[in-house]
């Protein structure tokens, strides 16, 4: 990943980094071969910079992390889930504009 602000979520760290987080978490479910996923990456990086310290932003490779992907029923990528207090607050599938994510995250962080 090209941005230090964007975390890497995995099957191993999902529980601690996402579900037990004390701040909201945006998770981008993606795969290396997925062109729309690559097109969404700059938006994810911008959100990470904009909400740094207030929202965790990260990516989860669906090919390498099947357990979490199956648990959350990820059938199309990119899919972005926003969690707060371990619960899904929002779900977006496909290429979504930055403003749609910003409005959700702003609502969650106040």
Phi and psi restraints in degrees (value plus and minus 20) as a CYANA .aco file:
   2 UNK   PHI    -111.4   -71.4
   2 UNK   PSI     -32.6     7.4
   3 UNK   PHI    -134.4   -94.4
   3 UNK   PSI     115.3   155.3
   4 UNK   PHI     -92.6   -52.6
   4 UNK   PSI     -39.5     0.5
   5 UNK   PHI     -96.5   -56.5
   5 UNK   PSI     -38.0     2.0
   6 UNK   PHI    -114.6   -74.6
   6 UNK   PSI      99.3   139.3
   7 UNK   PHI    -102.7   -62.7
   7 UNK   PSI     144.5   184.5
   8 UNK   PHI    -129.3   -89.3
   8 UNK   PSI      95.8   135.8
   9 UNK   PHI    -115.8   -75.8
   9 UNK   PSI     125.7   165.7
  10 UNK   PHI    -158.2  -118.2
  10 UNK   PSI     151.6   191.6
  11 UNK   PHI     -76.2   -36.2
  11 UNK   PSI     -56.8   -16.8
  12 UNK   PHI     -91.7   -51.7
  12 UNK   PSI     -55.7   -15.7
  13 UNK   PHI    -127.9   -87.9
  13 UNK   PSI     -18.3    21.7
  14 UNK   PHI     -79.7   -39.7
  14 UNK   PSI     -66.0   -26.0
  15 UNK   PHI     -77.6   -37.6
  15 UNK   PSI     -71.4   -31.4
  16 UNK   PHI     -94.1   -54.1
  16 UNK   PSI     -61.3   -21.3
  17 UNK   PHI    -102.0   -62.0
  17 UNK   PSI     -50.6   -10.6
  18 UNK   PHI    -128.0   -88.0
  18 UNK   PSI     -81.0   -41.0
  19 UNK   PHI     -88.6   -48.6
  19 UNK   PSI     -51.7   -11.7
  20 UNK   PHI    -120.1   -80.1
  20 UNK   PSI     -10.9    29.1
  21 UNK   PHI     -86.5   -46.5
  21 UNK   PSI     122.7   162.7
  22 UNK   PHI    -108.8   -68.8
  22 UNK   PSI     -20.9    19.1
  23 UNK   PHI    -147.3  -107.3
  23 UNK   PSI     140.2   180.2
  24 UNK   PHI     -78.2   -38.2
  24 UNK   PSI     133.8   173.8
  25 UNK   PHI    -152.8  -112.8
  25 UNK   PSI     109.7   149.7
  26 UNK   PHI    -122.9   -82.9
  26 UNK   PSI     104.5   144.5
  27 UNK   PHI    -137.9   -97.9
  27 UNK   PSI      99.4   139.4
  28 UNK   PHI    -116.5   -76.5
  28 UNK   PSI      90.5   130.5
  29 UNK   PHI    -105.2   -65.2
  29 UNK   PSI     102.7   142.7
  30 UNK   PHI    -167.7  -127.7
  30 UNK   PSI     156.7   196.7
  31 UNK   PHI    -167.7  -127.7
  31 UNK   PSI     131.6   171.6
  32 UNK   PHI     -78.6   -38.6
  32 UNK   PSI     -56.0   -16.0
  33 UNK   PHI    -101.3   -61.3
  33 UNK   PSI     -26.7    13.3
  34 UNK   PHI    -107.9   -67.9
  34 UNK   PSI      88.9   128.9
  35 UNK   PHI     -83.4   -43.4
  35 UNK   PSI     -65.9   -25.9
  36 UNK   PHI     -78.7   -38.7
  36 UNK   PSI     -53.4   -13.4
  37 UNK   PHI     -81.8   -41.8
  37 UNK   PSI     -63.5   -23.5
  38 UNK   PHI     -84.4   -44.4
  38 UNK   PSI     -56.7   -16.7
  39 UNK   PHI     -88.8   -48.8
  39 UNK   PSI     -46.3    -6.3
  40 UNK   PHI    -100.9   -60.9
  40 UNK   PSI     -40.1    -0.1
  41 UNK   PHI     -73.6   -33.6
  41 UNK   PSI     -66.4   -26.4
  42 UNK   PHI     -79.8   -39.8
  42 UNK   PSI     -56.1   -16.1
  43 UNK   PHI     -84.6   -44.6
  43 UNK   PSI     -63.3   -23.3
  44 UNK   PHI     -82.0   -42.0
  44 UNK   PSI     -62.8   -22.8
  45 UNK   PHI     -84.5   -44.5
  45 UNK   PSI     -60.2   -20.2
  46 UNK   PHI     -84.4   -44.4
  46 UNK   PSI     -61.8   -21.8
  47 UNK   PHI     -83.3   -43.3
  47 UNK   PSI     -60.0   -20.0
  48 UNK   PHI     -80.2   -40.2
  48 UNK   PSI     -61.8   -21.8
  49 UNK   PHI     -89.8   -49.8
  49 UNK   PSI     -63.9   -23.9
  50 UNK   PHI     -83.4   -43.4
  50 UNK   PSI     -61.0   -21.0
  51 UNK   PHI    -124.6   -84.6
  51 UNK   PSI      -3.7    36.3
  52 UNK   PHI     -72.4   -32.4
  52 UNK   PSI     110.3   150.3
  53 UNK   PHI      67.0   107.0
  53 UNK   PSI     -36.5     3.5
  54 UNK   PHI    -131.9   -91.9
  54 UNK   PSI     -45.7    -5.7
  55 UNK   PHI    -161.3  -121.3
  55 UNK   PSI     114.1   154.1
  56 UNK   PHI    -101.3   -61.3
  56 UNK   PSI     114.7   154.7
  57 UNK   PHI    -145.9  -105.9
  57 UNK   PSI     109.3   149.3
  58 UNK   PHI    -175.3  -135.3
  58 UNK   PSI     152.4   192.4
  59 UNK   PHI    -140.9  -100.9
  59 UNK   PSI     125.7   165.7
  60 UNK   PHI    -147.8  -107.8
  60 UNK   PSI      97.5   137.5
  61 UNK   PHI     -94.6   -54.6
  61 UNK   PSI      93.6   133.6
  62 UNK   PHI     -87.6   -47.6
  62 UNK   PSI     -48.2    -8.2
  63 UNK   PHI     -90.1   -50.1
  63 UNK   PSI     -57.7   -17.7
  64 UNK   PHI    -109.3   -69.3
  64 UNK   PSI     -34.8     5.2
  65 UNK   PHI    -152.0  -112.0
  65 UNK   PSI      49.3    89.3
  66 UNK   PHI     -87.6   -47.6
  66 UNK   PSI     -54.4   -14.4
  67 UNK   PHI     -79.6   -39.6
  67 UNK   PSI     -71.8   -31.8
  68 UNK   PHI     -87.3   -47.3
  68 UNK   PSI     -61.3   -21.3
  69 UNK   PHI     -79.7   -39.7
  69 UNK   PSI     -63.6   -23.6
  70 UNK   PHI     -89.3   -49.3
  70 UNK   PSI     -63.2   -23.2
  71 UNK   PHI     -74.9   -34.9
  71 UNK   PSI     -58.8   -18.8
  72 UNK   PHI    -118.2   -78.2
  72 UNK   PSI      -8.6    31.4
  73 UNK   PHI      43.2    83.2
  73 UNK   PSI      15.5    55.5
  74 UNK   PHI     -92.7   -52.7
  74 UNK   PSI      92.6   132.6
  75 UNK   PHI    -135.3   -95.3
  75 UNK   PSI     -37.6     2.4
  76 UNK   PHI    -155.9  -115.9
  76 UNK   PSI     122.7   162.7
  77 UNK   PHI    -147.6  -107.6
  77 UNK   PSI     129.9   169.9
  78 UNK   PHI     -93.6   -53.6
  78 UNK   PSI     123.3   163.3
  79 UNK   PHI    -145.2  -105.2
  79 UNK   PSI     113.8   153.8
  80 UNK   PHI    -139.0   -99.0
  80 UNK   PSI     105.2   145.2
  81 UNK   PHI    -131.9   -91.9
  81 UNK   PSI     120.2   160.2
  82 UNK   PHI    -134.0   -94.0
  82 UNK   PSI     104.9   144.9
  83 UNK   PHI    -130.7   -90.7
  83 UNK   PSI     126.9   166.9
  84 UNK   PHI    -164.8  -124.8
  84 UNK   PSI     111.1   151.1
  85 UNK   PHI      34.5    74.5
  85 UNK   PSI      17.0    57.0
  86 UNK   PHI      58.0    98.0
  86 UNK   PSI     -18.7    21.3
  87 UNK   PHI    -133.9   -93.9
  87 UNK   PSI     124.2   164.2
  88 UNK   PHI     -90.3   -50.3
  88 UNK   PSI     106.4   146.4
  89 UNK   PHI    -123.5   -83.5
  89 UNK   PSI     -45.5    -5.5
  90 UNK   PHI    -179.3  -139.3
  90 UNK   PSI     131.5   171.5
  91 UNK   PHI    -159.6  -119.6
  91 UNK   PSI     110.2   150.2
  92 UNK   PHI    -149.5  -109.5
  92 UNK   PSI     116.1   156.1
  93 UNK   PHI    -139.6   -99.6
  93 UNK   PSI     113.8   153.8
  94 UNK   PHI      71.6   111.6
  94 UNK   PSI    -189.7  -149.7
  95 UNK   PHI     -96.6   -56.6
  95 UNK   PSI      95.9   135.9
  96 UNK   PHI    -138.9   -98.9
  96 UNK   PSI     123.3   163.3
  97 UNK   PHI     -90.1   -50.1
  97 UNK   PSI     128.1   168.1
  98 UNK   PHI     -73.2   -33.2
  98 UNK   PSI     -60.5   -20.5
  99 UNK   PHI     -79.6   -39.6
  99 UNK   PSI     -53.1   -13.1
 100 UNK   PHI     -87.3   -47.3
 100 UNK   PSI     -58.8   -18.8
 101 UNK   PHI     -89.8   -49.8
 101 UNK   PSI     -62.7   -22.7
 102 UNK   PHI     -79.1   -39.1
 102 UNK   PSI     -61.4   -21.4
 103 UNK   PHI     -84.8   -44.8
 103 UNK   PSI     -60.5   -20.5
 104 UNK   PHI     -85.3   -45.3
 104 UNK   PSI     -68.5   -28.5
 105 UNK   PHI     -85.8   -45.8
 105 UNK   PSI     -59.4   -19.4
 106 UNK   PHI     -82.1   -42.1
 106 UNK   PSI     -60.9   -20.9
 107 UNK   PHI     -81.6   -41.6
 107 UNK   PSI     -58.7   -18.7
 108 UNK   PHI     -95.6   -55.6
 108 UNK   PSI     -51.8   -11.8
 109 UNK   PHI    -118.2   -78.2
 109 UNK   PSI     -26.7    13.3
